[in-house]
Amino acid sequence: RGLLTRTSVPKDVVDYIVYGTVIQEVKTSNVAREAALGAGFSDKTPAHTVTMACISSNQAMTTGVGMIAAGQCDVVVAGGVELMSDVPIRHSRKMRKTMLTLNRAKTLGQKLSLISKIRPDYFAPELPAVAEFSTSETMGHSADRLAAAFGVSRLEQDEYALRSHTLAKKAQDEGLLLDVVPFKVPGKDTVTKDNGIRPSSMEQMGKLKPAFVKPYGTVTAANSSFLTDGASAILLMSEEKALAMGYKPKAYLRDFVYVSQDPKDQLLLGPTYATPKVLERAGLTLSDIDVFEFHEAFAGQILANLKAMDSDWFAQNYMGRKAKVGAPPLDKFNTWGGSLSLGHPFGATGCRLVITAAHRLKKEGGQFGLVAACAAGGQGHAMIVELYPQ
C-alpha cells in the first residue's frame, strides 16, 4: 500500500508480484499473493514468493528484471518481508507425529491409547535458529571464525559498528532516510522511523561479552546486526513502459550476479566473490563505482570481506583470479548506516540496499552504485545500480 501511495501506479497495470521471505508462516506460505490481495490488487494478478536467506528480496528483484527482459511483463512489484518478533515455533517431531496420528484415530479407545503414549519431552518446542543446516553452526559462530581468520580485532569491529550507528543517526537527523512508510503496530504507537539506531561509545561496547565463541570470541551483540520486523517494496518497469506512463525512473538495475561458496569456512564471503564478477559483467572497475551499499551482517564479516577483496593472495589461492579487485574506500561505503544500525529483517534488506544506493547517487551526484550481500548457505549477490539521467 505504501508503494501504491508513493508512486500512484494503477494496480491494474502491475503484471506480476514477487516477494522474498525466509522464516515462512505456514498459513501464508505464498506471502506475495496474500500481501497483494491485502493491498487491494486484483485477484487476476499472479504472485509468487522466493527464499534465498538474506538475499531473498534481491532474488525477488532480479526475478522481476528477468521477467521484464524476457518480455513476459512490463511492470513488476518486488520486495520482501520478515516478522522476526513472531516466528513460527513447532512442536517436537514426536509430538507432531502423535498429533497427526491422533487426527486419524476413529474410536475413543484409539485416541486414548495414543494420548497415553505422550511423554513430557514431547512438549519441548523446536525453535528456529540462525544456523546452517549443512554444518549446524550458527552464523555468529561463523562470523567469529571468519574475523579470526582475517585478523579482525574486537576493537576494529566495535569501531565499525559505532561508525554504522553514527552515520545512520546523522542520515536520519538530516532527513535522508525518506523511504520509511509509517506503520501502526496493534496496541502500540505508529512507527515512523527506524528505531534500532543507537550510537553508543567504545567504552560501553567494550563491556559486552562475546555472544557466540565464549570466552575468547570477538563478535558481540553490539557489533552484530539485530533482527527486526520489516517489509520492503520496489516498482520495476521497462524503461519504455515507465516513460510511456509518464514516470521518471530513479535508477537502472544494470547487471547482477549470484555466487556460492563453502558454507562452513566461507559462509559470509559472498561480496568478495560477487563484486569482481558483477564489475566484469558491467564493464566497470572498482574506481567507477560512486557508492557502495553492502549488507552488514556483522562488523567482522564486513571487515573480513574488505580484507579479502584487498588481498592478491586470497584472489589467487581461493578465487582463481590473477589479482585482487581491491577494497571499496570507506568514504563511499555505507555512508548512511547499514544493517548493523538499521536492522536486518532477512527477506526485506535487499530492496533497502538498492533504494539507498539510488538515493545516495542522486544526493551525491554519482553515476554507479554497487550493492552486495552475503547469505546463509554460503551464497552471495552483487548488483550494479545506475542513476537515471537527471
C-alpha positions as CSV (number, residue, x, y, z in Angstrom):
1,R,0.0,0.0,0.0
2,G,2.9,2.3,0.8
3,L,4.4,1.8,-2.7
4,L,1.0,2.4,-4.3
5,T,0.6,5.6,-2.4
6,R,4.1,6.8,-3.2
7,T,4.1,6.0,-6.9
8,S,0.3,6.4,-7.7
9,V,0.8,3.4,-10.0
10,P,-2.6,2.0,-11.1
11,K,-3.0,-1.5,-9.6
12,D,-4.3,-2.9,-12.9
13,V,-1.0,-2.2,-14.8
14,V,1.1,-4.4,-12.5
15,D,1.6,-7.6,-14.3
16,Y,3.3,-9.7,-11.6
17,I,4.4,-9.6,-7.9
18,V,7.4,-11.3,-6.4
19,Y,8.3,-11.3,-2.7
20,G,11.1,-12.7,-0.7
21,T,10.9,-14.2,2.8
22,V,12.9,-16.5,4.9
23,I,11.0,-17.7,8.0
24,Q,7.7,-18.7,6.4
25,E,4.4,-18.8,8.2
26,V,2.5,-21.9,7.1
27,K,-0.8,-20.1,6.8
28,T,0.8,-17.5,4.4
29,S,3.5,-19.6,2.7
30,N,3.0,-17.6,-0.5
31,V,3.1,-14.3,1.3
32,A,3.4,-12.4,-2.0
33,R,-0.1,-13.5,-3.0
34,E,-1.6,-12.8,0.4
35,A,0.0,-9.4,0.7
36,A,-1.1,-8.5,-2.9
37,L,-4.7,-9.3,-2.1
38,G,-4.5,-7.5,1.2
39,A,-3.2,-4.4,-0.6
40,G,-6.1,-4.4,-2.9
41,F,-4.5,-5.8,-6.1
42,S,-6.8,-7.7,-8.5
43,D,-7.1,-11.5,-7.9
44,K,-6.1,-11.7,-11.6
45,T,-2.5,-10.5,-10.7
46,P,-0.2,-13.5,-10.3
47,A,2.3,-13.5,-7.4
48,H,4.9,-15.9,-6.0
49,T,7.3,-16.0,-3.1
50,V,11.1,-16.8,-3.2
51,T,13.5,-17.6,-0.5
52,M,17.3,-17.2,-0.6
53,A,18.1,-16.3,3.0
54,C,19.4,-12.7,3.4
55,I,19.3,-12.0,-0.3
56,S,15.6,-13.1,-0.8
57,S,14.4,-9.7,-1.9
58,N,17.5,-9.4,-4.2
59,Q,16.2,-12.6,-5.8
60,A,12.7,-11.1,-6.0
61,M,14.0,-8.0,-7.8
62,T,16.2,-9.9,-10.2
63,T,13.4,-12.4,-10.9
64,G,11.3,-9.4,-11.9
65,V,14.1,-8.0,-14.0
66,G,14.3,-11.4,-15.8
67,M,10.6,-11.5,-16.5
68,I,10.7,-8.0,-17.9
69,A,13.7,-8.8,-20.0
70,A,12.1,-11.9,-21.3
71,G,9.1,-9.9,-22.5
72,Q,6.7,-11.7,-20.0
73,C,5.9,-8.5,-18.1
74,D,6.2,-4.7,-18.4
75,V,5.5,-3.8,-14.7
76,V,6.5,-5.9,-11.7
77,V,6.4,-5.2,-7.9
78,A,9.2,-6.9,-6.0
79,G,10.1,-6.8,-2.3
80,G,10.4,-8.8,0.8
81,V,9.1,-9.2,4.4
82,E,10.1,-10.7,7.7
83,L,8.3,-10.9,11.0
84,M,11.1,-11.7,13.4
85,S,9.0,-10.8,16.5
86,D,6.5,-13.6,15.9
87,V,8.4,-16.6,14.3
88,P,6.6,-19.9,14.0
89,I,7.6,-22.3,16.8
90,R,6.9,-26.0,16.1
91,H,6.1,-28.9,18.4
92,S,8.8,-31.6,18.6
93,R,8.7,-34.2,15.8
94,K,7.4,-36.9,18.3
95,M,4.5,-34.6,19.2
96,R,3.8,-33.7,15.6
97,K,3.7,-37.4,14.6
98,T,1.4,-38.2,17.6
99,M,-1.0,-35.4,16.8
100,L,-1.2,-36.3,13.1
101,T,-1.9,-40.0,14.0
102,L,-4.5,-38.8,16.6
103,N,-6.3,-36.8,13.9
104,R,-6.8,-40.1,12.0
105,A,-7.9,-42.2,15.0
106,K,-11.5,-43.2,14.6
107,T,-12.5,-44.6,18.1
108,L,-12.2,-43.1,21.6
109,G,-10.1,-46.1,22.6
110,Q,-7.6,-45.5,19.8
111,K,-7.4,-41.8,20.8
112,L,-6.9,-42.6,24.5
113,S,-4.2,-45.1,23.6
114,L,-2.3,-42.5,21.6
115,I,-2.7,-39.9,24.3
116,S,-1.3,-42.3,26.9
117,K,1.9,-42.6,25.0
118,I,2.7,-38.8,25.2
119,R,5.7,-38.2,27.4
120,P,6.9,-34.8,29.0
121,D,9.7,-34.5,26.5
122,Y,7.2,-34.5,23.6
123,F,6.3,-30.9,24.7
124,A,9.8,-29.5,24.2
125,P,9.4,-26.9,21.3
126,E,11.6,-26.7,18.2
127,L,12.8,-23.1,18.0
128,P,14.0,-21.7,14.6
129,A,17.8,-20.9,14.7
130,V,20.0,-18.7,12.6
131,A,22.1,-21.8,11.9
132,E,23.3,-23.7,8.9
133,F,21.5,-26.9,8.2
134,S,24.6,-28.4,6.5
135,T,27.0,-27.5,9.3
136,S,24.8,-27.0,12.4
137,E,26.8,-23.9,13.1
138,T,25.2,-20.5,13.9
139,M,26.0,-17.6,11.6
140,G,27.5,-15.7,14.6
141,H,30.0,-18.6,15.2
142,S,31.0,-18.5,11.5
143,A,31.5,-14.7,11.8
144,D,33.7,-15.1,14.8
145,R,35.9,-17.7,13.0
146,L,36.0,-15.5,9.8
147,A,37.1,-12.5,11.9
148,A,39.8,-14.6,13.5
149,A,41.0,-16.0,10.1
150,F,41.4,-12.5,8.7
151,G,42.9,-11.0,11.9
152,V,40.0,-8.6,12.5
153,S,40.2,-7.5,16.1
154,R,37.4,-6.8,18.6
155,L,38.4,-3.1,18.6
156,E,38.1,-2.9,14.8
157,Q,34.7,-4.5,14.9
158,D,33.4,-2.2,17.6
159,E,34.8,0.8,15.8
160,Y,33.0,-0.2,12.6
161,A,29.7,-0.9,14.4
162,L,29.9,2.6,16.1
163,R,30.5,4.1,12.6
164,S,27.4,2.4,11.3
165,H,25.1,3.7,14.1
166,T,26.7,7.2,14.0
167,L,26.2,7.5,10.2
168,A,22.7,6.2,10.4
169,K,21.8,8.7,13.1
170,K,23.3,11.5,11.1
171,A,21.4,10.4,7.9
172,Q,18.2,10.1,9.9
173,D,18.6,13.5,11.5
174,E,19.3,15.1,8.1
175,G,16.1,13.6,6.7
176,L,17.9,11.3,4.2
177,L,16.1,8.1,5.2
178,L,12.9,9.0,3.3
179,D,11.6,5.6,2.4
180,V,10.1,4.6,5.7
181,V,6.3,4.0,5.5
182,P,4.5,4.8,8.8
183,F,3.1,1.7,10.3
184,K,0.5,1.3,13.1
185,V,1.6,-1.5,15.4
186,P,-1.5,-3.0,17.0
187,G,-1.7,-2.0,20.7
188,K,1.3,0.3,20.3
189,D,2.3,3.6,18.7
190,T,2.8,4.2,15.0
191,V,6.3,3.5,13.8
192,T,7.5,6.4,11.7
193,K,11.3,5.8,11.6
194,D,13.9,3.1,12.0
195,N,14.1,2.5,15.8
196,G,17.2,0.4,16.2
197,I,19.7,3.3,15.6
198,R,21.6,3.6,18.9
199,P,25.0,5.3,18.8
200,S,26.9,4.2,21.9
201,S,30.5,4.6,23.0
202,M,33.6,2.4,22.6
203,E,33.7,2.1,26.4
204,Q,30.1,0.8,26.6
205,M,30.5,-1.5,23.7
206,G,33.7,-2.8,25.2
207,K,31.9,-4.1,28.3
208,L,29.9,-6.6,26.3
209,K,30.8,-10.2,26.5
210,P,31.3,-12.4,23.4
211,A,27.9,-13.7,22.1
212,F,29.0,-16.8,20.3
213,V,32.5,-18.1,20.9
214,K,33.0,-17.9,24.6
215,P,35.1,-16.6,26.3
216,Y,37.6,-15.5,23.6
217,G,35.4,-14.6,20.7
218,T,35.1,-11.0,19.3
219,V,31.6,-11.0,18.0
220,T,29.1,-9.3,20.4
221,A,25.5,-8.1,20.3
222,A,26.8,-4.6,19.6
223,N,28.8,-5.4,16.5
224,S,26.2,-7.8,15.0
225,S,23.1,-6.8,13.0
226,F,20.0,-7.1,15.1
227,L,16.9,-9.0,14.0
228,T,13.8,-6.8,13.4
229,D,10.5,-6.8,11.7
230,G,10.4,-5.1,8.2
231,A,9.0,-5.1,4.8
232,S,10.0,-3.5,1.5
233,A,8.7,-2.9,-2.0
234,I,10.1,-1.7,-5.2
235,L,8.5,-0.8,-8.6
236,L,10.2,-2.3,-11.6
237,M,9.4,-1.4,-15.2
238,S,10.9,-1.5,-18.6
239,E,12.2,2.0,-19.5
240,E,9.8,2.2,-22.4
241,K,6.8,1.5,-20.2
242,A,7.9,3.9,-17.5
243,L,8.3,6.8,-19.9
244,A,5.1,5.9,-21.7
245,M,3.3,6.2,-18.4
246,G,4.9,9.5,-17.5
247,Y,7.2,8.2,-14.8
248,K,10.8,9.3,-14.3
249,P,12.8,6.3,-13.1
250,K,15.1,6.6,-10.1
251,A,17.7,4.2,-11.4
252,Y,18.6,1.4,-13.8
253,L,19.3,-2.1,-12.4
254,R,22.1,-2.6,-14.8
255,D,23.5,-6.1,-14.0
256,F,23.7,-8.7,-11.3
257,V,25.3,-12.0,-10.3
258,Y,24.8,-14.7,-7.7
259,V,27.7,-16.8,-6.3
260,S,28.0,-19.6,-3.8
261,Q,30.9,-21.0,-1.7
262,D,31.8,-23.4,1.0
263,P,29.1,-22.8,3.7
264,K,31.5,-23.7,6.6
265,D,34.7,-21.6,6.1
266,Q,33.4,-19.1,3.5
267,L,29.8,-18.6,4.6
268,L,29.9,-14.8,4.7
269,L,32.3,-14.0,1.9
270,G,29.7,-13.6,-0.8
271,P,30.5,-9.9,-1.6
272,T,34.2,-10.8,-2.1
273,Y,33.3,-13.4,-4.8
274,A,30.4,-11.5,-6.4
275,T,32.0,-8.0,-6.7
276,P,34.6,-8.7,-9.3
277,K,32.2,-10.8,-11.3
278,V,29.5,-8.1,-11.5
279,L,32.1,-5.4,-12.3
280,E,33.3,-7.6,-15.2
281,R,29.8,-8.2,-16.5
282,A,29.1,-4.5,-16.4
283,G,32.4,-3.5,-18.0
284,L,33.4,-1.4,-14.9
285,T,36.2,-1.2,-12.4
286,L,36.1,-0.5,-8.7
287,S,37.1,3.1,-9.3
288,D,34.0,3.6,-11.5
289,I,31.7,3.0,-8.5
290,D,30.5,6.1,-6.7
291,V,28.5,4.5,-3.9
292,F,28.8,1.1,-2.2
293,E,25.9,-0.5,-0.2
294,F,27.0,-3.8,1.4
295,H,24.8,-5.8,3.8
296,E,26.3,-5.6,7.3
297,A,25.6,-9.0,8.8
298,F,28.4,-8.5,11.3
299,A,31.1,-5.9,11.6
300,G,33.6,-8.7,11.5
301,Q,32.0,-10.0,8.3
302,I,32.3,-6.6,6.6
303,L,35.9,-6.1,7.6
304,A,36.9,-9.6,6.6
305,N,35.4,-9.1,3.2
306,L,37.2,-5.8,2.8
307,K,40.5,-7.5,3.7
308,A,39.8,-10.5,1.3
309,M,38.9,-8.1,-1.5
310,D,42.2,-6.3,-1.0
311,S,44.3,-9.5,-1.0
312,D,46.2,-10.7,-4.1
313,W,46.9,-13.9,-2.1
314,F,43.3,-14.6,-1.4
315,A,42.3,-13.8,-5.0
316,Q,45.0,-16.2,-6.4
317,N,44.6,-19.1,-3.9
318,Y,40.8,-19.1,-3.4
319,M,39.2,-17.3,-6.3
320,G,41.3,-18.4,-9.2
321,R,42.0,-14.8,-10.2
322,K,45.3,-13.2,-11.1
323,A,44.8,-10.1,-8.9
324,K,42.6,-8.6,-6.2
325,V,39.6,-6.5,-7.0
326,G,40.5,-4.0,-4.3
327,A,38.6,-2.8,-1.2
328,P,36.0,-0.1,-1.5
329,P,37.0,3.2,0.0
330,L,35.2,3.8,3.3
331,D,34.2,7.4,2.3
332,K,31.9,5.8,-0.4
333,F,30.9,2.8,1.7
334,N,27.5,2.6,3.6
335,T,27.7,6.2,4.5
336,W,24.0,6.3,5.6
337,G,24.5,3.4,8.0
338,G,23.7,-0.2,7.3
339,S,22.2,-3.4,8.7
340,L,24.2,-3.1,11.9
341,S,22.3,0.1,12.8
342,L,19.1,-0.1,10.7
343,G,18.4,-3.7,11.4
344,H,18.1,-6.8,9.3
345,P,14.6,-8.2,8.5
346,F,16.0,-11.1,6.4
347,G,13.7,-11.0,3.5
348,A,13.4,-7.2,3.2
349,T,17.0,-6.0,3.3
350,G,17.9,-6.3,-0.4
351,C,15.4,-3.7,-1.5
352,R,16.6,-1.3,1.2
353,L,20.2,-1.6,-0.1
354,V,19.1,-0.9,-3.7
355,I,16.9,2.1,-2.9
356,T,19.5,3.6,-0.6
357,A,22.1,3.3,-3.3
358,A,19.8,5.1,-5.8
359,H,19.1,7.9,-3.3
360,R,22.8,8.3,-2.4
361,L,23.7,8.5,-6.1
362,K,21.1,11.3,-6.6
363,K,22.2,13.1,-3.4
364,E,25.9,12.9,-4.2
365,G,25.8,13.3,-7.9
366,G,27.3,9.8,-8.7
367,Q,26.5,7.5,-11.6
368,F,27.1,3.9,-10.5
369,G,26.4,2.1,-7.3
370,L,27.4,-1.4,-6.2
371,V,25.1,-3.4,-3.9
372,A,26.5,-6.7,-2.4
373,A,25.4,-9.1,0.3
374,C,26.2,-12.5,1.8
375,A,23.6,-15.1,2.7
376,A,23.2,-18.3,4.6
377,G,24.2,-21.4,2.7
378,G,27.5,-19.7,1.6
379,Q,25.7,-17.7,-1.1
380,G,26.1,-14.1,-2.2
381,H,24.9,-11.4,-4.6
382,A,26.1,-8.2,-6.2
383,M,24.2,-5.7,-8.4
384,I,25.1,-2.6,-10.3
385,V,22.7,0.3,-9.9
386,E,23.0,3.3,-12.3
387,L,21.4,6.6,-11.6
388,Y,18.8,7.6,-14.2
389,P,19.9,10.8,-16.1
390,Q,18.6,13.8,-14.2
